């Protein structure tokens, strides 16, 4: 990283990974632009962070990333308020779903739309700002589930996260020689509202350790990072090439 990314925008910041990352970056003295659908929780978080870290600026706005016009509007307003946006963490996502063909198309469609089309809007809005600034760091939060197709309730989720990782790589290819950095971050099991039944797995990282690992990886501005590094840097290649009879045990 050539210089500190002082002003950081995080979507889906009212809970889970977004909330955890906001706390970690606030402790590092970064200014935060936080957005999510649930403004009550978002405002409570902002109040907490301002109290603990009075030297930082924290601004909040309501945002549903499926309102695509609002994504561009809110990102632009954050830029105007802070002067610049140095890093965008496209974290907002949805984890609900059901096995394909069981009558729950609407739930699967909502996940696909939020995790890919909503993400596309975030990436477009972020890159417009970064191209105008001639600097910035786009962070796409994908998932280890992107490595292979998974069965059951997470089939659509895993597919949407594979699309997210591919989108990040395509944007990075476009700007490989420019001043804009693009990272795909692939978390494994980290405690959050979204992990649900997976909370019983011995591979689950606590929310605090997961947030610390995420922020540590993001600060390095990698092309791609599995988080936490242990055990996912080892397991991800295994999952990529293992037969489906083995892969299906992870979902």
HELIX and SHEET records of a PDB file:
HELIX    1   1 UNK A   16  UNK A   27  1                                  12    
HELIX    2   2 UNK A   39  UNK A   52  1                                  14    
HELIX    3   3 UNK A   68  UNK A   82  1                                  15    
HELIX    4   4 UNK A  105  UNK A  112  1                                   8    
HELIX    5   5 UNK A  113  UNK A  117  3                                   5    
HELIX    6   6 UNK A  118  UNK A  133  1                                  16    
HELIX    7   7 UNK A  144  UNK A  147  5                                   4    
HELIX    8   8 UNK A  152  UNK A  154  5                                   3    
HELIX    9   9 UNK A  155  UNK A  174  1                                  20    
HELIX   10  10 UNK A  196  UNK A  200  5                                   5    
HELIX   11  11 UNK A  207  UNK A  220  1                                  14    
HELIX   12  12 UNK A  229  UNK A  241  1                                  13    
HELIX   13  13 UNK A  244  UNK A  247  1                                   4    
HELIX   14  14 UNK A  248  UNK A  250  5                                   3    
SHEET    1   A 7 UNK A  58  UNK A  62  0                                        
SHEET    2   A 7 UNK A  31  UNK A  36  1                                        
SHEET    3   A 7 UNK A   7  UNK A  11  1                                        
SHEET    4   A 7 UNK A  87  UNK A  90  1                                        
SHEET    5   A 7 UNK A 136  UNK A 141  1                                        
SHEET    6   A 7 UNK A 180  UNK A 187  1                                        
SHEET    7   A 7 UNK A 224  UNK A 227  1                                        
END                                                                             
